[in-house]
Amino acid sequence: RQKPNLDGVNVKLTSEQVEKLAALDENHSVSSDPTKEQAV
């Protein structure tokens, strides 16, 4: 999703910058996942 969004504002990132942004994604969710058992 980042690339299409950035194309719209004409931002240029180096491959190193893209790697740093990708490293920020820790796959955390702000809501519960109904397909997984939740701790009570």
C-alpha angles and dihedrals in degrees: 000000000000097000097054090045092050093046088061093059097036096240118162120208129184119234088252091056091049090051091051091051092048090051089060092066107097094168094242120161127212093207136047122269109231091203093063131066111253126215113244 
